[in-house]
Amino acid sequence: MKEEKLRELLGKMSLKEKAGQMFQASGSLYDENSVLTGPMKESGFTEENLELAGSVIGVQDAAAMRKLQERYIRQHPHGIPLLFMMDVINGYRTIFPIPLGQGASFAPDLTRRCAEAAAREASASGIHVTFAPMADLVRDARWGRVMESTGEDPFLNGLFCQAMVRGFQGDHVGESGRLAACVKHFAAYGAPVAGRDYNTVELSEHTLREYYLPAYKKGVEAGAEMVMTSFNTVNGIPATGNEYLMRQILRGEFGFDGVLISDWTAIEELIAHGYCEDRKDAAYRAMRAGVDIDMMSGIYPEWLCRLVESGAVSMEAVDQAVWRILCLKNRLGLFENPYKDAGETAEKKLFLCSEHRALAREAAARSFVLLKNDGVLPLCPETRVAWIGPYTDTRDLTGSWSFTGDKSAVSTIREILPEYTAHTEGCPGCPMLDPEKDLRTLTEKQMEFPSLAERERMMREAESCAKKAETVVLFLGEHPMQSGEASSRTKPVVPKIQMELFRRVSRVNSNLVVVIFSGRPLEIREISEKAKAVLVVWLPGTEGARAILETLMGERTPEGKLSMSFPWDTGQIPVYYNEDPTGRPDLEEKKEDRFRSRYLDAPNGALYPFGFGLTYTRFRVSPVQLDSSVLYPGETLKASVILENTGSRQGTETLQLYIRDVSASVVRPVKELRDFRKVTLLPGESREVTFEIREEQLRFWRADGTFGSEKGRFQVFIGQDSSVREFENFELL
Ligand code: GLC
């Protein structure tokens, strides 16, 4: 629709209609087979609220969408079409690895392709907007939603956030097979105190700007159509009512002119936070912050008209919000075609098509991180292997945001074993969780807890299997419902009963490979000590089982690198690579000095640090060479190494460039990722790899609150992970 027509439409709308556009209702209030992703309060919405709502969340198929859209447009006073929104986080019907696994691929373009495929499937089901990418930086593995993040590094997160926005939106959201993206959760939702979901966030302005904001900004710069407010406070003010965050930073500094939507009932939660007196006050404060859409609290349709009539909120403010919403509908082409790509034929053609399955398998395999391998991997098909563990027999491999996926399309490892080896003996060995309720959110009726006698029988069966085998592969990990929203854990470890299985099996067969499924970094020190090989596979998605077996059998070679550190002990959490040096760093040459920044009972560093990951071959990296010892602004400085494959198999190494600003107006971290390169080499092959360093990469939030670089000495590291120690110096002049 032409802009002037759209302006005319806005001018014809009643205030009640405008307030309706600013409200999003759950699809379950219109259509029984919609999905609920938040706490369903007794709805309390009027028929009129639903008739005038501007968007719905959770309607999940083309037929239902078309039926609802047709009915809705027919009864709407101006026939304004609904926006259909949904959490399409890591896939729609075909499920890709969880985002934390995608981050470990260090392959943003692969993620862009996954987002494109997800958009094709979801838009065929009538969805217009996805509530993704989640761009929250994470450092605390106790927080269950680290599984939705791409990790602890702002530079890497920014690349993945951009990739997802571009994958979902393409060049224009009105194109077929595209979705509008919604960058979330603004801001700093990933930094809750004590890792407890929805908890307080307290960050210095410096830390907020240096670490937590950059990835959101990259998403806005990539053209994201929407941003979602976060549940948490930031330094005492809830994000959803936070004018500084939303008006000054998001709209002012970032230049975001898209639609700002609250998280589920987050406007109403301003009252529980103690920030607003009542619903009327919450409506007022959310408007002051510039929230355009109220997701599911019903406060906007209840109070906006009265606030405008009383003069507390201007009609202009309401018109600005409604205009942004109408423009988004217009860019999606909904006024010309309110059904966009929705079609059952398209669904049948796209859902789980071979192209998407192949992509899901590639993405899964490239997300895996090989943490240890004493030569036991890859396996030979002739090796007598016992395949044991609760994850051997489950289809639940897709993570907590895969409710639109098709579990029946997910193979279990056990059922496809015969395609890879004749030795298929094995057993579950134990249930996934302890009866002492590892989970507070799973109840007896949701989870079978076998009797004590049955559990002992399962353990003995596993011991017997293990005894007869040359090698044991154990498939272990936290339950899928132990990660995701509202799934914080004080001790991110493998469930107790699975550790008992691990110990009993390792006593009868030390030739042990452990495959770990998880939505977060776990403390796996005992497993790491006793197992001959450890492969982290996250929650790998629809094609996870095949990707795992192809990797274990050597058809694929692991290449993933951790995008979030694995702690040596849970007591270290939050542990991350880009920490500040402190005045008493724990240096090797000072190890006799008691008064250093270190623990008495643990090392400072992670068990497996950011950027770490092995392959089935070995690589050697030469010392870094710089083509100059000085860098002038506007020029580039070249940093090179020779990478050599010294092993016997082809492999892909992800070389990482880190920089340290040795002294500055604020302390700078011990190192920061500034670039990386994936290099595939044949056995014996070597290659010079060169990075270009520019002044722009040295900029940071300085003591005076401005963003820029400062002259002085810098250290350059190029290595295989963030623990690299050798460096060369240069000076910025
Ligand atoms: C949830 C999540 C958010 C999601 C929204 C809609 O509470 O916090 O990430 O997009 O509600 O499902």
Residues whose N, C-alpha, C, O or C-beta is under 5 A from the ligand:
A	BS01	GLC	T37 G38 D87 F131 D263 W264
